[in-house]
Amino acid sequence: MLAIDLGASSGRGIVGSYDGDKLTLEENHRFPSDPLTVAGTFSWDILRIFYEIKQSLGKCALSSDRDIATIGIDTWGVDYGLLDKHGKLLKNPAHYRDTRTVGIQDYAEKFMPKKRLYEITGIQFCDFNTVWQLCAEMRDNPELIDIADKMLNIPDLLNYFLTGEMKSEYTIASTGALLDAKTGEWSREIIDAFGLPERLFAPLVKPGNILGGLLPSLTEELGDISAKVVNVAAHDTASAVVAVPAVKGQDFIFISSGTWSLMGTETYSPIITDKSFSYNFTNEGGFGGSIRFLKNIMGLWIEQESRRQWKREGKSFTFDELSDMAMASKPCQCIINPDDPAFGVPGNLPRAVCEYCEKTGQHIPENEGEIVRAIFDSLALRYKWSVEAIDDMKGKRIPFINIVGGGTKEEPLCQLCADACARPVYAGPVEATAIGNLAVQAISMGELKDLDEAREMIRGSFEVKYYDPKLTDKDMWDDAYARFKKLIGE
């Protein structure tokens, strides 16, 4: 099986082999997927990304992997491409961090009140939600919407390039605040309220659907690959949650940790209440009829963008070096709200951290280590806030946290999460998104029975590390948490 796993700055082709017992992974291609600004719009270079996907397929065709049975693509959520009636791409998809949606929520209120939008979708309010991106498109570029025939989210767009089939996969569509959370279908009320053409919305399919084979033009170009393209859980977090190594019937809290931290729990019906609205939690689709009830938290992006800034200044650090400097710094001496808009856009984030601390009357970080320590401590405190909110809404204390994804390699942050949240943390697998992608492919082909069997296989195939909370630091974390809640207005 071939998993194409696309992230905010890089993509990979990963070949997965399942022998009936264990899953093994082998990366066959890695490539940058960095966005770029063109004509004033922060965009994805989608055709270059598709070129790189073809390179991964070509490497399969020229190796012993030519007999791959299936292909699946997962990506970030909310972004989309527009196609005309001839199936031609009208422009490069805009990036969710593009500034055209800044302040869009106030503008969009005239079409539908936010409370009603949440009652239908159960999706938390972020400026980049697909519904508001389309709202900005109609405001700023209505002629584009007039000639558009279909809107496809990024993995669906790439699947269309592979197969010629236009379908919208449920988990990726659910991220955009356009689906009715109770029915799992496009919301006609929302589409009508925002004046969106109904033709834009392709038929929905569930993860595990076999979409079809590669276009003949592709097999002629790349070689004799007879693999079928599968609609996996196409939102990368949905794939990552498939890979949480939980035991059947066990309640768990997950953090899909990377550029973003997606923190939540798995349910089988949406939680849409006044309390969830107040907490601004989201209900996104998962595999097998599940709901990912979660909070979007600004994750390691702040550290990643800070590292890029230091590199621009001629100072190169590895992430391990930054972690070591952070853990050598005094804990909790300055904290930030990682979800403050100041930290959500590219630029000089070390300066933004220092300015935030100065503005809020705190110690101003004096070096790179203190800046990264502030980021780590603040993320751990945001996790504590989120886990307590989940406990409150579920009406019980969920006993432990599973962290999956690339962020598990930040071992200090995993330990800080355990310490701040005062509950055990299980970290792993690292390649959760690709593993979940491959697991759904295996289920679609009948090699695995269901999600429970997939998770049992994952537990036996990949390493999971355990972090015990250091309860001796409880007073320090309680004091820091009180300060954190003041920063976020509680």
N, C-alpha and C positions, 0 to 999 in steps of 0.2 A: 504494500500500500504506500502511496505517496501523500504526505501531508504538506501542503503549502501553508506556512504559518507566517503571516504578515504583521509586523509591528510598526510602531510610529517612526522608527529610524532604520530598521533592517528587516529583511525577510529571509526565510530559509525554506529549502526543500528538504524534507526528512523522510527517508524510507523506513517504514516500519515492517517488521517481520514477526508474525505470530505463529508459534509452533504448536499451539494447542495448550500451552502451559504459560509461557512467558512471552512478553513483548520486548523486542530489542529495537533500538533506534540507530540509524546511521545518517548523518547529514551529508547530502550530496551536492548542495549548492547554497551559498550564502551571498547576499547582495544588499547594497544600501537601498532604502526606500524613502530617503529623505525628501520632504516636501521642499518647494521653492516658491518664491514670490515672482509672479509674472503679471505685468500690466496692473499692478496694484492688488492682486488677489493672491493669497497664500494658498497654494494648490498642491495636489498630488500629481506626480508625473506618471499617470496611470498606464500609458503605453509603454514606458520604460519598465514599469513593474511587470507588465504582461510579457515583455521581452525576456525578462529574467526568469519568469515562470517557465517560459519555453526552453530556456537553457537547462533548467532542472529536469524537464521532461526529456530533452535531448540527451542528457547524461544517462538517464534511465535507458533510453533506446540503444545507447552504445555500450551497455554493460550487461552484467547478469541480472540487472533489475528490469530488463525489458519486459518481463512477464508480470509486472505489477498489475493487480486486479482492479484497483480503484484509486481515485484521486479525490482529495477534499481540500477546500480552501477555507481558512478562517482569517478574520481581520478585526480591526477596531470597529466600533459601531458608528451610527448616525449619518456618516457621509455617503454621498450618492453620486451617480452619473446620470445625465439626461441624454436620451436617445430620440432621434426623430422618427418619423413614420417608416423610414427606410432602414432603421436599425443602426444609423450612424451616430457616433458620439458627438454631441454638440460642443462640449468644451471639457477641459480637464476638471475633475471634481475638486471643489473647494475643500480646504482643510478645516476641521472643526475649530481650530484656533484662529481662523480668519476673522478680522475685525468687523466684518459686515453685520454680524449678529450682536455686537456690543449694544446693550440697552434694548434689544428687540422685544423683551418680554413686556415692557410697558406699551410699546407700539401694538403688540399682538392682543392686548387686553380688549381692544375694540371689536375683535372678531369672536373671542370666546374668553370668559373669565377664567383665570388660572384654576380656581377651585373646581369649576366644571370640567376643565381639561383633565385635572387629576382624578376626579371621580370616574371618568371614563377609562383613562389609560393607566392610572396608578404609577405614572412615571415622574421622577423627581425633576425639579426645574433647573435646567442648565441652558445657558444661552445657545448652545450648539445643538440642541435637540433637532431632529430632522424637520419637524413641523415648523419650527421657527427659522431654520435655514430656508425652507421653501417660502415662508412668509417674507423673509428678506429678499429672496429672489424675485418674488412677485412685485414687491415694492420698488426694487432697484432695477430690475431687468425683465419687465413683464413680457416683452417680445420673445424672450427665450422660452418662457413657459408656454406661450402661444404655439410655438412650433414643436415643443417637446411632445412625444407620444408616450414614453415610458420613463419612469424613474427606477433605477436599480441601485440598491446599496452595493458597496464596493465588492464583497465576495460574489454577489449575484451578478454584477457586471462582468467580473472576471470569468465566472462560470459561463456567462453568455458568450464571451469571446472564445471560450473553449468548445462549446457545444452548439451554439446558435439558439439555445432555449432561454426564454425570458421567464424566470420564476423568482419569487421573493421568498427567501427562507425565513421561517417564523422567528427564530431567536434574534436574528439581526434586525428584522423589521420591528421587533418589539422595543428596540432601544430608542425609537424616534418619536414617541408620543403620538402615534397615528393609529395604533391598534386599540380595540376594545379589550381590556384585560380579562373580562369575564368570558367573552366568546372566542378570543384569539383571532378575530377577523379585523379587517380594515374598518375603521369607524366612519360610517357614512355621515354621522352628525358632525364630526371634526372636518372631514373633507368638504362638506357643504358650507360649514361656518367660515372656513378660511378661503372659500372660493377656488378650491383646487380642482383641476379637471380630473374626473374619475378615471379617465383613460391612463393616467400616469401609473396606476397601481396594478402591478402584475399579480397573477394568481399566487396565493400563498401555498407553501409546501412545508411539511414538518421535517426536522432533522432525521436523517436515515433514508430519505427519498433518493432513489437512483435516477439522476437527471438524464443521463444518456452518454453516448460515446463521443469521442473527439471528432471535430469536423474533418472531412476528408482532406481538406487543404492542409490541415495541421499534421495529419499522419503522413502525408506526402512530404511535408517539409522536415518533420522530426524523425520519422522512422515508424516502424510497424509496432505501434502501441495500441493494444486493444482494450485498455483499461476503461472502466466506466467512471464518470464523474458523479460523485455523491454529494448531496446537500448535507454536509455535516452540521453540527451546532456551530453556525458560521460566525457568530459573535465570539471573539477570542475568550471572553470571560465565560461564556456558556460552555465552550470546550474545556476550559480550565476546571470548571466545577464538575464536569463529568469525571475528571481525573482526581478529584478529592478522594483519598483512600479510606472512605468511611465504611463502617459496617452497617449492614441492612438494619433499618429501624433505629439507627443512632442519630440523635440530634447533634448538629455541629454548626459552628460558625466558621465561615471560610474568609480568607483574604487572598484574592488573586493579586499578587504583588509584583509590580513592575513600574513602568512609567506612571500608571495609575495604581491606586490601591482600591479594589472593589471588595467591600466588606459586607457580608450578609449571611443569610441562612437559606436553606432550601425548604420550600413549602409546596403544597399541591393545590392551593387556591390563592388568589391574590389577597393581600392585606391592604384594604383601602378604607381607612378610617380617619376621623379627625386627628387622631394621634399620629398616624403615619404621615398625614399631610403636614402636620406641625413639624415633625422630625425631618420632613422632606426625603423620605425613603422611596425607593423605586421598586416596581414589580416588572421584571423582565423575564421573557420566556426562557425556559430551559429544556433539556432533553426529556423525553418520555412523559410529557404533560406536566413537568415541574415548573415552578416559579422561582426565580432568583430574586429574593427579597433583600435588597442591598442598598448600600450608600456608596456613591462615587466620592472618593477621597483623592485629593491631589497626592500622588505617591512619590516615587523616586525621581520624578521629573525635575523637582526643585534641585536635587543634588546633581542630576545629569546636566541640566542647563547651567548650573554653577560651574561644573567641571569644564563645560565648553567655554564659558566666559574666561576662566583662568587660563585655558589653553590659548584663547585669543590674546591674552596678556603675556603670553610667553612662559607660562607656568604649567607644566604637564604633570598630572598626578594619575596614578591608577586608582581604581575604586578601593582596592585594599589599603593603599596609602592614606586615602581620605578617611576610611573607617578607623584606621589605627590612630590618626590624628584626632578624630572625633572622640574616641573612647579614652584618649589621654587628657581630654578637656573636662572641666568641671561640669557635672550634670545639672540640668534644669536651671542654669543661671539665666538663660534667656529663652523664651519660647515664642512661637508665632502661630497664627491660624493658617495652616497649610492651604486651606481652601479660600483664602483671601484673593480677590481678583488680581492683586498685584503680583501674585506668583503664578498666574495662569498663562502668561504670554511670554514668548521668547525675549531674551535680552539679558541685561546685567542683573541676574537674580541675587548674587552676593550683595550687591549694593541695595537691592530691594529688601533683603533680610535685615541689613543694618539700619536702613531707614525706618523699617517697621518697628524694630526694637527701640530706636530713638524716639519715635512718635508715641510709643506706648510706655515710655518712662522706664525702660529696662536697661540692663547692662548691654552695651553695644559690642557685638563680637569683634575681637581684635585680630583674628587670623582665620585661615581656612578651616582649621580643626574646630574652632568654636562655632563657625557658621554651620558646618555639617552636623555637629552635635546638637545645635538648635533645631535643625531639620529632623534629625532622628527622634529627639525627645518629643517634638511637637507631633510627629506622626504617631508615636506611641500613645500620646494623650488623646489624639483624635480617634485612635482605635478604642481606647477606654470609653470615650463618649459614645461611640457607635455600638459597642458591645452592651453597654448599659441600656441604650435605647432599644436594642433588639430584645433584651431580657424584659424590659418594660412592656413592649408591644406583644411579646409572646406569653407574658404572664408567668415566666419561669426563668431560672438561671441556667443557661446552656453551659455545660461544664468545661469545655475546652475549645481551642481554636486551631483550625488547620490553615497553614499558609502554604500556598502553592505558587509556582512560577519562578521567574528569574530573580525576584526579590528575596527568595530563600537563601541566595548566596550572600546576602548582607546579614551574616550571622549576628552581629551586634544588634541590629534592628529587631531580629527575631527574639532575642533575649529581652530587649527593652519592651517589646510587646507583651511578653509573658509577665514581666515585672509590673508594668503599668496596669495591665488588665487583671492581675492577680489570679491567673488561671494558666494551666499548662498549654504549651504550644507544640504542635506537631508540624514540622516544616518539610515539605516535599510532596510530590516530586518537582524537580526543577523545571523540567520540560513539560509542565502540565498541559499547556495549550495544545502542543503537538500530540501528546499522548491521548488527550480527550478527542481530538480530531480523528486519530487513528482508531480509537475504540469505537466511535460511531460508524466508521467505515466497516469495521469487523462485524458489528451488529447488523449493518445493512446487508451484509453478505451471508449472514447466518452462522458466522464463526463464533460469535458470542450471543448468548440468549437475550440478555437485557442489561440494564444499567448496574444492577447488583452484581451480576457475574463479571461485568467489566471492571468494577471496582475491586472485586476479589482478585482478579488477574493483576491489576495495577499494584495492589499491596504486595503481591509476590514477586513483582518484577523490578521495583525501584526503591531506592533508599529513602527513608523518612527519618529525620532527626527530631529529637525530643528536647524541649527547653522547659526546665522547671522554674516557676516564678521565685524570685528572691524576695521573700516576704519581709526580710530585715530592712528593705528600702521603702516599706509601705508609707511611713510618715512623709518622706521626701516626695513620693508620688502624689499623696493626698494634697500636700501643699501646692505642688505644681498644678494639679488638676483644678484646684480652686482658682488659681490665677488664670488657667486656660479658659475656664468657663466665663470669667469676666471678659476675656478678650473676644469671645464669640457672642457676648451679649446675654449671658444667662446669669 
